[in-house]
């Protein structure tokens, strides 16, 4: 990273975070003014919500001013910009983040205090903006934070879902889903921009026509048109020099289309049309890493891509008119996975059909403008659309895809591998077979100038296992950018105690330059510093224990090991292996109440996709096991199990600062990167992890001795798969493993209802254990034992935690952004004022 070599002392003298000042008195006046004139209430009767909105409005006075300055600077400089196209942005709460990035958090806290209000209570009013499922959506949120912080011209484009990820409740230990209502009464963090509405055509048919000069043209007669309404969420960079925007599209029925129906006497029908159009942005698909193949999802994807491209073109044309020669020097579009891949044929359609470019020129522009990030190798996540569905929804786009494919196979594949039909079938954007399909990953690779994976090992596997022929055909197209996280949200704001200590030691610039934290490594063996650091960890655990009690009624000991697995529920992430280990510990304690282990609280936070049966069974099992274990007096509180309901960004912000152990236990080769692993390590937790995704790089940075690595590596996994994996071998040869699996068939955890937990055992034995939990079980159990004995060595443990915090600089998402800028986007900074 560019700033790595800057000395700490130079950094300490750098300008403070805020580029303007706002003292407590000003802030107080501003909050009162907004309470009166924006909220129409007064301090004697204001609800917490009103206080929160008034505080947001006070902050917005600055945000909007910086936004205006930013837009002016970008327009005047006419700079190249990146457009981050993503179906998900998992923003979490915005007020606390904006106050931190504006540099006025303390002023706001003091102002509210003077007004008799507690800022933490006020901040708690805000619902999470959960317009994403998990890592992919949260990554997008971290990236736009970093882009604004680094003064890069960037826009995030996505969908303004009315309902974000469902709210999770437990009923009789089972997950039930309730609709998320993040903006039931509006949100103070978004601005509607009716002046930038876009029309989106859908369905219909394609007509071949000839223009005056006899040229053949294609004319799409859409069956419907819906409109996209943009909502802008200001993205405040740290220090608030740049304020970029996240532009989210809301769908509505198109006025003019509706009037026809209305005037024809179809008032009632027109209401049905409204509902259909509004359905497009109504709800986020809750399937993480599985493609559903549903029509509405394809329409969602096309909807936000079509709106975004027209928006980009409108902005471009304002400066460059009909001169398309600079389009790809002014614009780059990053595809966050294949969800926005339909933007490629849409840009072709706009250029060829609507702006009369010839195919070759249009294709050159496309291929110079798109870049694609792959986030998984899981086959069930690689999107494929039935040709018949595509044809119905987007008939012209299907034609364009066929033409892209025909030229690609004839001009590129045939030239490289003449007469090789097998390779052609493999590389074709169309999958042949009983039902023909459009392969969105193939389309993304063919239509982009760069393709990146999200951690070193993942990027290697993308080349080696997923797209080897493409890598041979397009040398240099494939690259890596390791993911990152914003240290503003994931350390400064969420862990104020540790942040204060770090600032005291290395100065106030670490939230920009996380490499500065390396400096604290020199205190790793200093008993006084160790005490300060561990006192903070304990205080965070005490807070967390209170939250656990409040949310679950379970009492936990803050001095116990807080062992945390927080992530979506997936077989490949292997929560079921953690479950087996809990049963093993419980069994050891029952057999020997003096079994030597530190008290441990195993904490889960996780949502299962509503249709993912086994994932929901695992949640159910963990809740049942928790009930039994937590109330079993025989084990004297040495083991507790907690499953926190409705895990989300806001819960993560409380849990991560309180973690001792970070469970990152995916089968090697399956977790593309992981980003929770980075957040937990930055906040001091030791990783119990496989050599998968970014765990490998975390271990490199922290040093092998400061993580607990276990299990098969990618090569060993692939070798075992090739040789033929038989989970029964492990069942019969490991008595403890057999005992805990058999336990699941009894009614021990579900009194009177034997067999209720059997699906987990079945999936691991009859089901073939596709993610090899049984093969890694013993090694996992050993690593957990190792972690336990290291926890007993207080000084050694403190040292390891400190080193973890000190060495996570690489995982600053600012570094990820600089990597993208250097290797892919080629942007230049545009300082504002
Ligand atoms: I594809 N990821 C996700 O959260 N949802 C998805 O639909 C897909 C990928 C995740 C990966 O699983 C993580 O390993 C990765 O860290 C994250 O994307 C961000 O790259």
Boltz pocket constraint, residues with backbone or C-beta under 6 A from the ligand:
constraints:
  - pocket:
      binder: B
      contacts: [[A, 133], [A, 134], [A, 135], [A, 136], [A, 137], [A, 139], [A, 287], [A, 288], [A, 289], [A, 290], [A, 337], [A, 374], [A, 375], [A, 376], [A, 381], [A, 454], [A, 483], [A, 670], [A, 671], [A, 672], [A, 673], [A, 674], [A, 675], [A, 693]]
      max_distance: 6.0
